[in-house]
């Protein structure tokens, strides 16, 4: 294969937290930079949201460090893998010797890591980690959400790696869902599916609270409570839009930063329940006042919206009402 499609692990063996995942993709529809050379591919939407959730761009958190290991650090596109069924797990389509090689490489990093807490991300990583526990004969206890395994596909809550006599916990490893699963199941209507993913995100929150003393971006992965832009890294809580006032001027701080595109925010505001046209116009006026020009996409905008927006910017929207 092309060596440029390999992705290196990041971090140190002495870092506090370890991430074990299986994510690098060669699908140009989900990753912008296919030559991103490390596993923390921030050009990928799911990986960007995950690292934003972890808060490793925040100075008060990032000093702790993070080791990120991938169990198959080679970019693959399931549609281009020779043979096999594209509906199958991508890892199952790869030759057995390739899977075993990368599993062994990941197991070395896991074994040598001095981390006390680990997040095992997605079913493929969970399979590789449980294989590691078996092959290395690591003494451990499997913890289930309801005390016992209820069905075949259920993933554990955590694994406790212990000393030989079980008296000391050497590392606790939490299982969370694949990052793309969080994206696909995020929704405005709350069902048992959304609750399940919210529960797994609270595991990340628990790890943050224990290690860093704070929770960064609560509910970021599993809810629609944030508006974010990958191109600039901007993240804005939706309540900042709904509860806007002169005393709560969070949007102006957000809009004063450079942006590459504003159409995504415009569309998001249109979808937010409870945000009426006047509120949308007010927020857009804030954006204009701090010298960030909105995207000129007036072709698809209703005429009455364009007129009221112009009136609002000129300060004449409510003139007739006062008279």
The 8 nearest C-alpha neighbors of each residue, nearest first, counted from 0:
[[1, 2, 4, 3, 5, 73, 74, 75],
 [0, 2, 3, 4, 5, 73, 74, 34],
 [3, 1, 4, 5, 0, 73, 6, 74],
 [2, 4, 1, 5, 34, 36, 6, 35],
 [5, 3, 74, 2, 1, 73, 34, 6],
 [6, 4, 73, 3, 2, 72, 74, 36],
 [7, 5, 37, 36, 72, 38, 73, 4],
 [6, 8, 37, 38, 36, 9, 5, 72],
 [9, 7, 68, 67, 38, 37, 6, 69],
 [10, 8, 67, 66, 7, 37, 38, 11],
 [9, 11, 66, 65, 67, 64, 8, 12],
 [10, 12, 13, 14, 66, 65, 9, 64],
 [11, 13, 112, 14, 113, 66, 111, 10],
 [12, 14, 113, 11, 112, 114, 15, 66],
 [15, 13, 64, 65, 11, 12, 16, 114],
 [16, 14, 114, 63, 64, 115, 65, 13],
 [15, 17, 65, 116, 114, 117, 14, 66],
 [16, 18, 117, 66, 67, 65, 114, 118],
 [19, 17, 67, 118, 117, 68, 66, 119],
 [20, 18, 119, 68, 69, 120, 67, 124],
 [21, 19, 120, 69, 124, 22, 119, 70],
 [22, 20, 69, 70, 124, 71, 123, 23],
 [21, 23, 24, 20, 69, 72, 71, 38],
 [24, 22, 74, 73, 72, 21, 38, 25],
 [25, 23, 74, 75, 26, 76, 22, 30],
 [24, 26, 75, 76, 74, 27, 33, 23],
 [25, 27, 28, 76, 24, 29, 30, 75],
 [28, 26, 30, 29, 25, 31, 33, 32],
 [27, 29, 26, 30, 31, 25, 43, 24],
 [28, 30, 27, 26, 43, 31, 44, 24],
 [31, 29, 43, 27, 42, 32, 28, 33],
 [30, 32, 42, 33, 27, 43, 29, 28],
 [33, 31, 34, 35, 30, 42, 27, 43],
 [32, 34, 35, 25, 31, 30, 27, 4],
 [35, 33, 32, 36, 4, 3, 5, 6],
 [34, 36, 32, 33, 37, 40, 6, 42],
 [35, 37, 6, 34, 7, 5, 38, 3],
 [38, 36, 6, 7, 39, 35, 8, 40],
 [37, 39, 6, 40, 8, 7, 23, 69],
 [40, 38, 37, 41, 46, 9, 67, 50],
 [41, 39, 42, 38, 43, 46, 35, 37],
 [40, 42, 47, 43, 46, 39, 44, 50],
 [43, 41, 31, 40, 30, 32, 44, 47],
 [42, 44, 30, 41, 46, 45, 40, 29],
 [43, 45, 47, 46, 48, 42, 29, 229],
 [46, 44, 48, 47, 178, 43, 179, 49],
 [45, 47, 49, 43, 48, 44, 41, 40],
 [48, 46, 41, 44, 50, 45, 49, 43],
 [47, 49, 51, 45, 46, 50, 52, 44],
 [50, 48, 46, 52, 51, 47, 45, 53],
 [49, 51, 53, 52, 47, 48, 46, 54],
 [52, 50, 48, 54, 49, 53, 47, 55],
 [53, 51, 49, 50, 54, 216, 48, 215],
 [52, 54, 50, 51, 55, 49, 215, 207],
 [55, 53, 51, 52, 57, 56, 215, 50],
 [54, 56, 61, 57, 53, 60, 50, 51],
 [55, 57, 54, 61, 58, 51, 60, 50],
 [58, 56, 55, 54, 60, 59, 61, 51],
 [57, 59, 60, 61, 56, 62, 55, 54],
 [58, 60, 57, 61, 62, 211, 63, 55],
 [61, 59, 58, 57, 62, 55, 63, 54],
 [60, 62, 55, 63, 58, 64, 57, 59],
 [63, 61, 64, 60, 59, 58, 55, 57],
 [64, 62, 61, 15, 60, 14, 65, 211],
 [65, 63, 14, 62, 61, 15, 10, 16],
 [64, 66, 16, 14, 10, 17, 67, 15],
 [65, 67, 10, 17, 11, 9, 14, 18],
 [66, 68, 18, 9, 8, 17, 19, 10],
 [69, 67, 19, 8, 18, 20, 105, 66],
 [68, 70, 20, 21, 72, 71, 19, 105],
 [69, 71, 105, 21, 102, 101, 72, 124],
 [70, 72, 101, 69, 73, 21, 102, 98],
 [73, 71, 6, 69, 5, 70, 23, 74],
 [72, 74, 5, 71, 4, 6, 23, 75],
 [75, 73, 24, 23, 25, 4, 5, 72],
 [76, 74, 25, 24, 77, 73, 23, 80],
 [75, 77, 25, 78, 26, 79, 24, 80],
 [76, 78, 80, 79, 89, 85, 75, 92],
 [79, 77, 76, 80, 85, 81, 75, 26],
 [78, 80, 77, 76, 81, 75, 85, 82],
 [81, 79, 77, 78, 82, 76, 92, 75],
 [82, 80, 79, 83, 92, 78, 93, 77],
 [83, 81, 80, 84, 92, 85, 93, 79],
 [82, 84, 92, 85, 81, 80, 87, 91],
 [83, 85, 86, 87, 82, 92, 88, 77],
 [84, 86, 87, 77, 78, 83, 89, 88],
 [87, 85, 84, 88, 89, 77, 83, 78],
 [88, 86, 85, 84, 89, 91, 92, 83],
 [87, 89, 91, 90, 86, 92, 85, 123],
 [88, 90, 92, 91, 77, 87, 93, 85],
 [89, 91, 92, 88, 93, 98, 123, 71],
 [92, 90, 88, 89, 93, 87, 94, 95],
 [91, 93, 89, 90, 83, 94, 88, 87],
 [92, 94, 90, 91, 95, 97, 98, 89],
 [95, 93, 97, 96, 98, 92, 91, 90],
 [94, 96, 98, 97, 99, 93, 91, 100],
 [95, 97, 99, 98, 94, 100, 93, 101],
 [98, 96, 100, 94, 95, 99, 101, 93],
 [99, 97, 95, 101, 96, 100, 102, 94],
 [98, 100, 102, 96, 97, 101, 103, 95],
 [101, 99, 97, 103, 98, 102, 96, 104],
 [102, 100, 104, 103, 98, 71, 99, 70],
 [103, 101, 99, 105, 104, 100, 70, 98],
 [104, 102, 106, 100, 101, 105, 99, 107],
 [103, 105, 101, 107, 106, 102, 100, 108],
 [106, 104, 102, 70, 108, 107, 103, 101],
 [105, 107, 109, 103, 108, 104, 110, 131],
 [106, 108, 110, 104, 105, 109, 111, 103],
 [109, 107, 111, 105, 110, 106, 112, 104],
 [110, 108, 106, 112, 107, 111, 105, 68],
 [111, 109, 107, 108, 112, 106, 113, 135],
 [112, 110, 108, 109, 107, 113, 12, 106],
 [111, 113, 12, 109, 114, 110, 108, 13],
 [112, 114, 13, 12, 111, 115, 14, 15],
 [115, 113, 15, 16, 112, 116, 14, 17],
 [114, 116, 170, 15, 171, 113, 169, 16],
 [115, 117, 171, 16, 114, 170, 172, 17],
 [118, 116, 172, 17, 16, 18, 173, 119],
 [117, 119, 18, 173, 172, 174, 120, 19],
 [120, 118, 174, 19, 173, 125, 124, 18],
 [121, 119, 20, 175, 177, 176, 124, 19],
 [122, 120, 177, 176, 124, 123, 125, 175],
 [121, 123, 125, 124, 126, 177, 120, 176],
 [124, 122, 126, 125, 121, 21, 127, 90],
 [123, 125, 127, 20, 126, 122, 121, 21],
 [126, 124, 122, 128, 123, 127, 119, 129],
 [127, 125, 123, 129, 124, 128, 122, 130],
 [126, 128, 130, 124, 125, 129, 131, 123],
 [127, 129, 131, 125, 130, 126, 124, 132],
 [128, 130, 132, 131, 126, 127, 125, 133],
 [131, 129, 127, 133, 128, 132, 134, 126],
 [132, 130, 128, 134, 129, 133, 135, 106],
 [131, 133, 137, 129, 130, 135, 136, 134],
 [132, 134, 136, 130, 131, 135, 129, 137],
 [135, 133, 131, 136, 132, 130, 137, 129],
 [134, 136, 137, 132, 133, 131, 130, 110],
 [137, 135, 133, 134, 132, 138, 131, 139],
 [136, 138, 132, 135, 139, 133, 160, 161],
 [139, 137, 161, 160, 163, 136, 162, 165],
 [140, 138, 160, 159, 161, 137, 158, 141],
 [139, 141, 159, 158, 142, 160, 138, 161],
 [142, 140, 158, 157, 159, 143, 139, 155],
 [141, 143, 157, 156, 158, 155, 140, 144],
 [144, 142, 155, 146, 156, 147, 145, 148],
 [143, 145, 156, 146, 155, 142, 147, 148],
 [146, 144, 143, 147, 148, 149, 142, 156],
 [145, 147, 143, 144, 142, 148, 149, 156],
 [146, 148, 143, 145, 149, 144, 142, 155],
 [147, 149, 150, 143, 153, 146, 145, 151],
 [148, 150, 147, 153, 151, 145, 152, 143],
 [151, 149, 153, 152, 148, 154, 147, 155],
 [150, 152, 153, 149, 148, 154, 155, 147],
 [153, 151, 150, 154, 149, 148, 122, 155],
 [154, 152, 150, 151, 155, 148, 149, 143],
 [153, 155, 152, 156, 174, 143, 122, 125],
 [156, 154, 143, 157, 142, 174, 153, 144],
 [155, 157, 143, 144, 142, 174, 173, 154],
 [158, 156, 173, 142, 172, 155, 174, 141],
 [157, 159, 141, 172, 140, 171, 142, 160],
 [158, 160, 171, 140, 139, 161, 170, 168],
 [161, 159, 139, 170, 169, 168, 138, 171],
 [160, 162, 168, 165, 169, 139, 167, 138],
 [161, 163, 165, 167, 164, 166, 138, 168],
 [162, 164, 165, 138, 161, 166, 137, 167],
 [165, 163, 166, 162, 161, 167, 138, 139],
 [166, 164, 162, 161, 163, 167, 168, 138],
 [165, 167, 164, 162, 168, 161, 163, 169],
 [168, 166, 162, 161, 165, 169, 164, 163],
 [169, 167, 161, 170, 160, 159, 162, 166],
 [168, 170, 161, 160, 167, 115, 162, 171],
 [171, 169, 115, 160, 168, 116, 159, 172],
 [170, 172, 159, 116, 158, 160, 115, 117],
 [173, 171, 117, 158, 157, 118, 116, 170],
 [172, 174, 157, 118, 119, 156, 117, 175],
 [175, 173, 119, 157, 156, 118, 120, 155],
 [176, 174, 120, 199, 119, 121, 173, 177],
 [175, 177, 121, 120, 178, 180, 174, 199],
 [176, 178, 121, 180, 120, 179, 175, 122],
 [179, 177, 180, 181, 45, 176, 182, 49],
 [178, 180, 182, 181, 177, 45, 183, 176],
 [181, 179, 183, 177, 178, 182, 184, 176],
 [182, 180, 179, 184, 178, 183, 221, 220],
 [183, 181, 179, 180, 185, 184, 178, 45],
 [182, 184, 180, 181, 185, 179, 186, 178],
 [185, 183, 181, 182, 180, 186, 193, 192],
 [184, 186, 221, 222, 182, 183, 181, 223],
 [187, 185, 188, 184, 223, 222, 189, 193],
 [186, 188, 189, 223, 185, 222, 224, 271],
 [189, 187, 186, 190, 193, 185, 222, 223],
 [190, 188, 193, 187, 186, 191, 194, 192],
 [191, 189, 192, 193, 194, 188, 195, 186],
 [190, 192, 194, 193, 195, 189, 196, 197],
 [193, 191, 195, 190, 194, 196, 184, 189],
 [194, 192, 196, 190, 195, 191, 189, 197],
 [193, 195, 197, 191, 192, 196, 198, 190],
 [196, 194, 192, 198, 193, 197, 191, 199],
 [195, 197, 199, 193, 198, 194, 221, 200],
 [196, 198, 194, 200, 221, 199, 195, 193],
 [197, 199, 201, 195, 196, 200, 194, 202],
 [200, 198, 196, 202, 201, 197, 175, 195],
 [199, 201, 197, 202, 203, 198, 196, 204],
 [200, 202, 204, 198, 203, 199, 205, 197],
 [201, 203, 205, 200, 199, 204, 206, 198],
 [204, 202, 206, 200, 201, 205, 207, 199],
 [205, 203, 201, 207, 202, 206, 214, 208],
 [204, 206, 202, 208, 203, 207, 201, 209],
 [207, 205, 203, 209, 204, 208, 210, 202],
 [208, 206, 204, 210, 211, 205, 209, 214],
 [207, 209, 212, 213, 205, 206, 211, 214],
 [208, 210, 206, 207, 212, 211, 205, 213],
 [211, 209, 207, 208, 212, 206, 15, 213],
 [212, 210, 207, 213, 208, 209, 60, 214],
 [211, 213, 208, 209, 210, 207, 214, 206],
 [214, 212, 208, 211, 207, 215, 209, 210],
 [215, 213, 204, 207, 208, 217, 216, 212],
 [214, 216, 217, 54, 52, 213, 53, 207],
 [217, 215, 219, 52, 218, 214, 54, 51],
 [216, 218, 219, 215, 214, 204, 52, 201],
 [219, 217, 221, 222, 220, 216, 197, 200],
 [218, 220, 216, 217, 221, 222, 52, 225],
 [221, 219, 218, 181, 222, 200, 48, 182],
 [220, 222, 197, 185, 218, 181, 219, 196],
 [223, 221, 185, 224, 218, 220, 219, 186],
 [222, 224, 225, 186, 185, 187, 221, 219],
 [223, 225, 237, 222, 236, 219, 226, 218],
 [226, 224, 236, 237, 235, 223, 227, 219],
 [225, 227, 235, 234, 236, 237, 264, 224],
 [228, 226, 234, 233, 235, 225, 229, 232],
 [227, 229, 233, 230, 232, 231, 234, 226],
 [228, 230, 232, 231, 227, 44, 233, 47],
 [229, 231, 228, 232, 259, 258, 233, 260],
 [230, 232, 233, 229, 228, 258, 259, 257],
 [233, 231, 229, 228, 230, 234, 227, 51],
 [232, 234, 228, 227, 231, 235, 229, 253],
 [235, 233, 227, 226, 232, 225, 228, 236],
 [234, 236, 226, 225, 227, 237, 233, 253],
 [237, 235, 225, 238, 239, 224, 226, 234],
 [236, 238, 225, 239, 224, 240, 226, 235],
 [239, 237, 241, 240, 236, 242, 224, 243],
 [240, 238, 237, 242, 236, 241, 243, 249],
 [241, 239, 238, 237, 243, 242, 250, 282],
 [240, 242, 238, 239, 243, 274, 237, 273],
 [243, 241, 239, 238, 240, 244, 247, 237],
 [242, 244, 240, 247, 241, 239, 248, 245],
 [245, 243, 247, 246, 248, 242, 249, 239],
 [244, 246, 247, 248, 243, 249, 242, 251],
 [247, 245, 244, 248, 243, 249, 242, 239],
 [248, 246, 244, 245, 243, 249, 242, 239],
 [247, 249, 250, 245, 251, 246, 244, 243],
 [248, 250, 252, 251, 247, 239, 253, 243],
 [251, 249, 253, 252, 248, 254, 239, 240],
 [252, 250, 254, 253, 249, 248, 285, 255],
 [253, 251, 255, 249, 250, 254, 248, 256],
 [252, 254, 250, 251, 255, 256, 249, 235],
 [255, 253, 251, 256, 286, 252, 250, 291],
 [254, 256, 252, 289, 253, 251, 257, 291],
 [255, 257, 254, 253, 258, 252, 291, 233],
 [258, 256, 255, 259, 291, 231, 254, 253],
 [259, 257, 260, 231, 256, 261, 291, 230],
 [258, 260, 230, 257, 261, 231, 228, 294],
 [259, 261, 258, 262, 294, 263, 293, 230],
 [262, 260, 263, 264, 294, 293, 265, 259],
 [261, 263, 265, 264, 260, 294, 266, 293],
 [264, 262, 266, 265, 261, 267, 260, 228],
 [265, 263, 267, 266, 262, 261, 268, 226],
 [266, 264, 262, 268, 263, 267, 269, 261],
 [267, 265, 269, 263, 264, 268, 262, 270],
 [266, 268, 264, 270, 269, 265, 263, 271],
 [269, 267, 271, 265, 270, 266, 264, 279],
 [268, 270, 266, 267, 271, 265, 274, 279],
 [269, 271, 267, 268, 272, 266, 274, 265],
 [272, 270, 268, 269, 274, 273, 267, 237],
 [271, 273, 274, 270, 269, 275, 268, 187],
 [274, 272, 275, 271, 241, 270, 278, 268],
 [273, 275, 272, 271, 278, 241, 279, 276],
 [276, 274, 278, 277, 273, 279, 272, 269],
 [275, 277, 279, 278, 280, 274, 304, 269],
 [278, 276, 280, 279, 275, 281, 274, 307],
 [279, 277, 281, 275, 280, 276, 274, 282],
 [280, 278, 276, 282, 277, 281, 283, 275],
 [279, 281, 283, 277, 278, 282, 308, 284],
 [280, 282, 278, 284, 279, 283, 277, 285],
 [281, 283, 285, 279, 284, 280, 278, 286],
 [284, 282, 286, 280, 285, 281, 279, 287],
 [283, 285, 287, 281, 286, 282, 312, 280],
 [286, 284, 282, 288, 283, 287, 251, 281],
 [285, 287, 283, 284, 254, 288, 289, 291],
 [286, 288, 284, 290, 285, 291, 289, 292],
 [289, 287, 285, 290, 286, 284, 291, 251],
 [290, 288, 255, 287, 286, 291, 285, 254],
 [291, 289, 287, 288, 292, 286, 255, 254],
 [290, 292, 287, 286, 289, 293, 254, 255],
 [291, 293, 287, 290, 294, 286, 261, 295],
 [294, 292, 261, 295, 291, 287, 286, 262],
 [293, 295, 261, 296, 262, 292, 260, 297],
 [296, 294, 297, 293, 292, 298, 262, 261],
 [295, 297, 298, 294, 299, 300, 262, 293],
 [296, 298, 300, 299, 295, 305, 301, 294],
 [299, 297, 296, 300, 301, 295, 302, 305],
 [298, 300, 297, 301, 296, 302, 295, 305],
 [299, 301, 297, 298, 302, 304, 305, 296],
 [300, 302, 304, 303, 299, 305, 297, 298],
 [303, 301, 305, 304, 306, 300, 297, 307],
 [302, 304, 306, 305, 301, 307, 308, 300],
 [305, 303, 307, 301, 302, 306, 308, 300],
 [306, 304, 308, 302, 303, 307, 309, 301],
 [305, 307, 303, 309, 308, 304, 302, 310],
 [306, 308, 310, 304, 309, 305, 311, 303],
 [309, 307, 311, 305, 310, 306, 280, 304],
 [308, 310, 312, 306, 307, 311, 305, 313],
 [311, 309, 316, 307, 315, 313, 308, 312],
 [310, 312, 316, 314, 308, 313, 309, 315],
 [311, 313, 309, 310, 314, 284, 308, 315],
 [314, 312, 310, 311, 315, 309, 316, 308],
 [313, 315, 311, 312, 316, 310, 317, 318],
 [316, 314, 310, 318, 313, 317, 311, 312],
 [315, 317, 310, 311, 318, 314, 307, 313],
 [316, 318, 320, 315, 319, 321, 314, 311],
 [319, 317, 315, 321, 320, 316, 322, 314],
 [320, 318, 322, 321, 317, 316, 315, 310],
 [319, 321, 317, 318, 322, 316, 315, 314],
 [322, 320, 318, 319, 317, 316, 315, 314],
 [321, 319, 320, 318, 317, 315, 316, 314]]
